[in-house]
Amino acid sequence: MQPGVHMGHQEEMRQSPKDLGDFLSRRPAVCRFFVNFPSAKQYFSQFKHMEEPLEMERSPQLRKHACRVMGALNTVVENLHDPEKVSSVLALVGKAHALKHKVEPVYFKILSGVILEVIAEEFANDFPPETQRAWAKLRGLIYSHVTAAYKEVGWVQQVPNATTPPATLPSSGP
């Protein structure tokens, strides 16, 4: 079991609404992420030019990426009992984003916060505080594993510029 995340958390996350994965794969969290943090679009040649939320929602490329994000998140949740599997999945994601895509690691924290915001809003009645806390702990776990992978490959923070995201993060917990 991962530090700070226990089997009860996994069960709480599994109690999340059954259609949660389907809902999120339809892109609302990823679209909100790009609308609220447009600097993140610089890493996506297929949709970095898109400005309108409706255009983003209709994008097959964005849908594909949203499905990959949610697939990785689901794999992590389903394997919380297996720390090696969780570490392996998040190391692969982190290394790919550091080496191939050159994405600043702070975007993982921002996106996971946006995902939690969207879940809490859309499924308010089915997302009680204990489940929200479990997801917030998972958010911290993901960020720590991803940043460890970045450090492992020798990531050096990029020079801040106009495209660096603001320091503020969504208000959805740690």
GILINTA-V111873 format. One record per backbone hydrogen bond with DSSP energy under -0.5 kcal/mol. NH is the residue of the N-H (numbers start at 1). CO is the residue of the C=O. E is the energy in kcal/mol with one decimal. If there is no record, write none. Layout:
# GILINTA-V111873
nh:co:e
NH:CO:E
NH:CO:E
This chain:
# GILINTA-V111873
nh:co:e
2:80:-0.7
5:2:-1.8
9:6:-1.0
10:6:-1.8
11:7:-2.5
12:8:-2.5
13:9:-2.8
14:10:-2.3
15:11:-1.3
16:13:-1.5
20:17:-2.0
23:19:-2.8
24:20:-2.9
25:21:-2.3
26:22:-0.8
26:23:-1.0
27:24:-1.7
28:23:-0.6
31:27:-3.0
32:28:-2.3
33:29:-2.4
34:30:-2.2
35:31:-2.4
36:32:-3.1
37:33:-2.2
38:35:-0.5
40:37:-2.4
41:38:-1.5
42:39:-1.2
43:40:-1.5
44:41:-2.2
45:43:-0.6
47:44:-0.8
48:44:-1.5
50:47:-1.0
56:52:-2.1
57:53:-2.8
58:54:-1.6
59:56:-1.3
63:59:-2.1
64:60:-2.3
65:61:-2.2
66:62:-2.8
67:63:-2.4
68:64:-1.9
69:65:-2.7
70:66:-2.6
71:67:-2.3
72:68:-2.4
73:69:-2.3
74:70:-2.6
75:71:-2.2
76:72:-2.1
77:73:-2.4
78:74:-2.9
79:75:-0.9
79:76:-0.7
80:77:-1.3
82:79:-2.6
83:81:-0.5
85:82:-0.5
86:82:-2.2
87:83:-2.7
88:84:-2.4
89:85:-2.7
90:86:-2.5
91:87:-2.3
92:88:-2.3
93:89:-2.2
94:90:-2.7
95:91:-2.9
96:92:-2.3
97:93:-2.2
98:94:-2.0
99:95:-3.1
100:95:-0.5
100:96:-1.5
101:96:-2.0
103:97:-2.9
107:104:-1.6
108:105:-1.7
109:105:-0.8
110:106:-2.3
111:107:-2.9
112:108:-2.3
113:109:-1.8
114:110:-2.2
115:111:-2.6
116:112:-2.1
117:113:-2.2
118:114:-2.6
119:115:-2.5
120:116:-2.6
121:117:-2.2
122:118:-2.8
123:119:-2.7
124:121:-0.8
126:123:-1.3
127:124:-0.9
131:128:-0.8
132:128:-2.4
133:129:-2.6
134:130:-1.8
135:131:-2.4
136:132:-2.2
137:133:-2.3
138:134:-2.1
139:135:-2.2
140:136:-1.8
141:137:-2.3
142:138:-2.9
143:139:-2.3
144:140:-2.4
145:141:-2.3
146:142:-2.8
147:143:-2.6
148:144:-1.7
149:145:-1.9
150:146:-2.2
151:147:-2.4
152:148:-2.3
153:149:-1.5
154:151:-1.6
155:150:-2.6
164:161:-1.7
